[in-house]
C-alpha cells in the first residue's frame, strides 16, 4: 500500500462499523467482576481503567501514528512538550547526563536546561555532525536527542551517522520529527529508537487542538538500563510499559478524547497538505532570495543551501514547510510583520494558514543573546510557516510588505 493510501485507510475496530473513531467521554471503565479489574490493573490483561492512563479514542490515533512511523507502540499526550518530558523523564535519574544538539525549539531547550535543577546534566553539542556528538559521550549518557530539521535554525543533522554512533555505544536515540512529519522522513528506519511529534502542528493541520506523541520503535535493548529492571519482562516494549506505568500515569499529561479525535482527523490529508506546504515554501524562498531588501533566506530546498544535499538524501516529497529570513534589524523585521496581510502573527507552525513570528522577542525572549545565537535566533530573523494558499498571493503579500 502506498503511503498516501495508507494515510486514508488506517482502519479502526468498531462494533457498529464506524469509520471515524467514536469519542469516549468517560473518565473510568467498569468491569463485571473484581478479578478482571485486578488483572488489568496488574498488567495481566488488556483493558482500560481510567482515561488519564488510556482511552479508546486516544488508542486509535496512537495505533495509527505508530503504524505510519513504522513503530510498535505510541503514547499520545496533551502536548508536544508533554511528550518530550514523558519520554526523557522515563529514562533519566538524578546524576545522569544526556546529549542534545543546540538546534532546538525554544521550549525544548529551556526544558533541558532546567533539568539541571534536578541533578541531571544536559550536554548541548556545538554542531550536528557525528563527531560533535561523539566528543560528549560518557558512561553517564542516557540518550541523544535531536530534531530532524532544526526549528528555527533549519539545519539537518547526520541522523544515520548519529544513529550508528548511538548503537555502538548502546545509547537510545530520540528524534523530534515535528517539522518534517512521517511524509518527509521516518527516523525509525534510519536507526532512531523513539520518535516525538507535536501533533498540534502538521499532523493536526488546522490548529484546533494541542497534542504530542511518543512512538516506540521497539528496537532497543532496554535491559542495559538499571532503572528498567522491573520492566524487562516486556522485552523490546519495556520503554512504553515504563513510560505509561510511571511518568505518564504519575504526572497525568493525558490528551482528552476530543483532542485525540481532532488530531486524528488531520491524518488522511497529511500527505496532500505537506506536498503543498513544501511546494509553496520552496517557491516563496526562491522569491525572497531575489529580493534586494532580504539579507538572507534559510531553506534547505534552495540549491545553494548548506544542507540541500543532505535534505535530498534524507527527505522525500519536499524540504519542509518552514523557512527563515533575515532583514537587517529588529525594527525592519517588525515593520515587515506588521505590514503582512495574509500571514498570521502567532506562535505556531504547521497550520494550513501561513504564519509568521519574530522568534527573538517572543519564543526566545527569556534566553540570553549567546543562547539565542547558538539556537540560530537573531534580532533580524523572521520565521515563516508557509501555508497551503495560492503561492502567488503569498509572494505578492511579502512584496508589498517589503516595499
C-alpha positions in Angstrom: 0.0 0.0 0.0 1.4 3.4 -0.9 1.9 5.8 1.9 -0.9 8.2 0.7 -3.3 5.3 0.5 -2.3 4.1 4.0 -3.0 7.6 5.5 -6.6 7.3 4.3 -7.1 3.6 5.0 -5.8 3.3 8.6 -8.9 1.4 9.8 -10.4 1.4 13.3 -12.1 -1.5 15.0 -15.7 -0.6 15.9 -18.5 -3.0 16.7 -21.0 -0.8 14.8 -18.9 -0.3 11.7 -18.0 3.3 12.3 -15.1 4.6 10.1 -14.4 7.6 12.3 -13.2 7.0 15.8 -16.0 7.3 18.4 -15.3 9.7 21.2 -15.4 8.0 24.6 -16.1 10.9 27.0 -16.0 8.8 30.2 -13.4 9.1 33.0 -13.4 5.4 34.0 -14.3 2.0 32.7 -16.4 -0.6 34.6 -15.8 -4.4 34.8 -18.2 -7.2 35.6 -16.1 -8.7 38.4 -13.2 -7.7 40.7 -10.9 -10.4 39.3 -11.0 -8.9 35.8 -10.2 -5.4 37.0 -7.4 -6.8 39.1 -5.8 -8.4 36.0 -5.9 -5.1 34.1 -4.5 -3.1 37.0 -1.6 -5.5 37.3 -0.8 -5.8 33.6 -2.0 -9.3 33.3 -4.8 -8.5 30.8 -5.5 -5.8 28.3 -8.2 -3.2 29.1 -9.0 0.4 30.0 -9.1 1.6 33.6 -9.0 5.4 33.7 -8.7 8.0 30.9 -5.7 9.6 32.5 -3.8 6.4 31.6 -5.5 5.3 28.4 -8.8 5.7 26.5 -10.2 4.0 23.4 -10.4 7.3 21.4 -6.8 8.0 22.2 -5.7 4.5 21.5 -7.0 4.8 17.9 -4.7 7.7 17.0 -1.8 6.1 18.9 -2.1 2.9 16.8 -2.3 4.9 13.6 0.7 7.1 14.3 2.8 4.1 15.4 1.9 2.4 12.1 2.8 5.4 10.0 6.2 5.8 11.6 7.0 2.1 11.5 6.9 1.8 15.3 5.2 -0.7 17.5 3.5 1.4 20.2 2.7 5.0 20.9 1.7 7.2 23.8 -0.4 10.3 23.0 -0.1 13.2 25.4 -1.6 16.6 26.0 1.2 18.5 24.1 4.5 18.1 22.3 6.3 19.3 25.4 4.4 16.7 27.5 5.6 14.0 25.1 9.2 15.2 25.3 9.0 15.4 29.1 7.5 12.0 29.4 10.0 10.3 27.1 13.1 11.9 28.7 12.0 11.5 32.3 11.3 7.8 31.7 15.0 7.4 31.1 16.6 9.9 33.4 17.5 9.9 37.1 19.5 12.3 39.2 23.2 12.1 38.3 22.5 11.2 34.7 23.6 13.1 31.6 22.2 13.3 28.1 23.2 14.9 24.9 21.2 17.2 22.7 22.0 19.3 19.6 21.8 23.0 20.2 19.4 23.2 17.2 16.2 23.1 19.2 12.7 24.6 19.6 12.9 27.1 22.4 10.6 25.2 24.7 12.7 22.1 24.4 15.9 23.9 25.0 14.6 25.6 28.2 13.2 22.3 29.5 16.5 20.6 29.0 18.4 23.5 30.6 16.0 23.3 33.6 16.8 19.7 34.2 20.0 20.9 35.9 17.8 21.9 38.9 17.1 18.1 39.5 20.7 16.9 39.3 20.6 16.0 35.6 23.2 17.4 33.2 22.3 18.3 29.7 25.3 18.5 27.2 24.5 20.6 24.2 26.6 19.9 21.2 28.1 22.8 19.2 27.2 21.1 15.9 25.0 18.4 14.3 27.6 16.0 13.0 28.7 12.6 14.4 31.9 14.0 15.8 30.1 16.8 17.6 28.0 14.1 19.5 30.8 11.6 19.9 33.0 14.0 21.9 30.3 14.4 24.5 29.5 10.7 25.2 30.3 9.4 28.7 29.3 6.4 30.7 26.5 8.6 32.2 24.9 9.4 28.9 21.3 8.2 28.9 20.2 9.3 25.4 20.9 11.5 22.4 18.2 14.0 21.3 17.9 15.8 18.0 15.4 17.4 15.6 15.1 16.2 12.0 15.0 19.8 10.9 16.1 22.5 13.3 13.4 24.9 14.4 14.3 27.7 13.6 17.9 27.0 12.8 16.9 25.0 9.7 19.9 22.7 9.9 19.7 18.9 9.3 21.7 16.5 11.5 23.5 13.4 10.2 20.8 11.2 11.5 22.2 8.0 10.0 25.6 8.6 11.4 24.5 9.7 14.8 22.2 6.6 15.0 25.1 4.3 14.2 27.2 6.1 16.9 24.3 5.5 19.4 24.0 1.9 18.5 27.8 1.3 19.0 27.6 2.9 22.5 24.2 1.3 23.4 22.6 4.7 23.8 19.0 5.3 22.7 18.4 8.0 20.0 15.3 10.2 20.4 14.3 12.2 17.3 11.7 15.0 17.2 10.2 14.9 13.7 7.5 17.5 14.3 8.7 19.8 11.5 9.0 17.1 8.9 6.2 14.6 9.7 6.3 11.0 8.5 5.5 12.2 5.0 9.1 13.5 4.6 11.1 11.2 6.8 10.7 8.1 9.1 13.5 8.3 11.7 13.0 4.7 12.9 14.0 3.4 9.5 17.3 5.4 9.9 18.1 3.9 13.3 16.1 6.1 15.8 14.6 4.4 18.8 11.9 6.9 19.9 10.2 9.5 17.7 8.4 12.6 19.0 5.8 14.7 17.3 3.9 17.8 18.4 0.7 16.6 16.8 -0.6 20.2 17.2 1.4 21.1 14.1 1.4 19.3 10.7 -0.4 16.2 11.9 -3.4 18.2 13.1 -3.0 20.8 10.4 -5.8 23.3 11.4 -4.7 24.4 14.9 -7.8 23.2 16.6 -6.2 21.1 19.3 -3.0 20.5 21.2 -1.3 17.2 21.4 2.0 15.2 21.3 3.1 11.7 20.8 5.9 9.3 21.6 6.4 6.5 19.1 8.4 3.5 20.3 10.3 1.7 17.6 10.8 -1.3 19.9 14.3 -1.6 18.5 16.4 -1.0 21.6 17.7 -3.4 24.3 16.4 -1.7 27.5 17.9 -4.4 29.7 21.1 -2.3 29.7 19.3 0.3 31.9 19.3 -0.4 35.6 16.1 1.6 36.2 14.2 -0.7 33.8 14.7 -3.8 35.9 11.0 -4.5 36.7 10.0 -3.9 33.1 12.4 -6.3 31.4 9.6 -8.8 31.1 8.1 -6.5 28.4 11.2 -7.1 26.3 11.6 -4.6 23.4 8.4 -2.8 24.6 9.9 -2.1 28.1 10.1 1.6 27.4 6.4 2.0 26.6 5.5 -0.1 29.6 7.7 2.0 31.9 6.7 5.4 30.4 2.9 4.6 30.7 3.2 2.9 34.0 5.3 5.5 35.8 5.8 9.0 34.3 2.7 9.2 32.2 0.5 7.7 35.0 2.0 9.8 37.8 2.3 13.2 36.0 -1.0 12.8 34.1 -0.2 14.6 30.8 -3.0 12.8 29.0 -4.8 14.0 25.9 -8.6 14.5 26.2 -10.6 12.1 24.0 -12.0 15.0 22.0 -8.5 16.4 21.3 -7.4 13.0 20.3 -10.1 12.8 17.7 -9.4 16.3 16.4 -5.7 15.4 15.9 -6.6 12.2 14.3 -8.8 13.9 11.7 -5.7 15.5 10.2 -4.1 12.2 9.3 -5.9 11.4 6.0 -4.9 14.7 4.4 -1.4 14.9 5.8 0.4 13.9 2.6 -1.6 16.3 0.4 -1.0 19.2 2.8 2.7 18.5 3.3 3.3 18.5 -0.5 1.6 21.9 -0.8 3.4 23.3 2.2 6.8 22.2 0.7 6.0 23.4 -2.8 4.8 26.8 -1.5 7.8 27.2 0.9 10.3 26.5 -1.9 8.7 29.0 -4.3 8.5 31.6 -1.6 12.1 31.0 -0.5 13.3 31.4 -4.1 11.3 34.6 -4.5 12.6 36.1 -1.3 16.2 35.2 -2.2 16.0 37.5 -5.1 14.6 40.5 -3.2 17.1 43.2 -2.5 15.7 44.0 1.0 16.2 40.5 2.2 19.6 39.8 3.7 19.4 36.0 3.9 16.9 33.2 3.3 17.4 29.9 5.1 15.6 27.0 3.5 17.1 23.5 2.7 15.3 23.3 -0.6 17.5 26.1 -2.1 20.2 24.8 -4.3 23.0 26.7 -2.5 21.8 25.9 1.0 24.4 24.1 3.1 22.0 21.2 3.9 20.5 20.8 0.4 22.4 17.6 -0.4 21.6 16.0 3.0 17.9 17.1 2.7 17.7 15.3 -0.7 19.2 12.2 0.8 17.0 12.0 3.9 13.7 13.7 2.9 11.1 12.5 0.4 8.5 14.7 -1.3 9.9 18.1 -0.3 12.1 20.1 2.1 9.5 21.2 4.7 7.0 24.0 5.1 9.1 26.4 7.2 11.8 29.0 6.3 13.5 31.9 7.9 14.7 35.2 6.6 17.0 38.0 7.9 16.3 41.6 7.1 19.0 43.6 8.8 17.4 44.8 12.1 14.6 44.1 14.6 12.9 47.3 13.5 12.7 46.2 9.9 11.5 42.7 10.9 8.7 44.2 12.9 7.7 46.6 10.1 7.5 43.7 7.6 5.5 41.5 10.0 3.1 44.4 10.7 2.5 45.0 7.0 1.8 41.4 6.0 -1.9 40.8 5.3 -2.1 37.1 4.7 0.3 35.8 7.3 -1.0 35.4 10.9 1.4 36.7 13.5 1.4 34.0 16.1 3.4 31.2 17.8 2.7 28.1 15.9 3.7 26.2 12.8 2.1 23.5 10.6 -1.2 25.2 10.1 -2.9 25.3 6.6 -2.7 29.1 7.1 0.6 30.9 6.6 2.1 32.1 9.9 4.9 34.4 10.8 6.7 35.4 14.1 9.8 37.2 15.3 11.4 34.5 17.5 13.9 36.7 19.4 11.3 38.8 21.0 8.7 36.0 21.7 9.6 32.4 22.0 13.3 33.1 22.9 12.7 36.3 24.8 13.9 34.6 28.1 17.1 33.4 26.6 20.5 35.2 26.6 21.9 36.6 23.4 24.6 33.9 23.4 21.9 31.2 23.8 19.8 32.7 21.0 22.7 32.8 18.6 23.6 29.1 19.4 20.0 28.3 18.6 20.1 30.3 15.3 17.9 33.1 16.6 18.9 36.7 15.7 17.2 40.1 16.2 16.5 40.5 12.5 15.2 36.9 12.0 11.7 36.2 10.9 10.3 32.7 11.0 7.7 31.8 8.4 5.4 28.7 8.4 4.2 28.6 4.9 0.5 27.5 4.4 -1.3 26.0 1.5 -2.7 29.1 0.0 -2.0 30.2 -3.6 1.7 30.9 -3.5 1.3 33.9 -5.9 -0.7 35.7 -3.2 1.9 34.9 -0.6 4.7 36.3 -2.8 2.7 39.4 -3.5 2.0 39.9 0.2 5.7 39.8 1.0 6.5 42.0 -1.9 4.1 44.8 -0.6 5.3 44.3 3.0 8.9 44.7 2.0 8.1 47.7 -0.1 
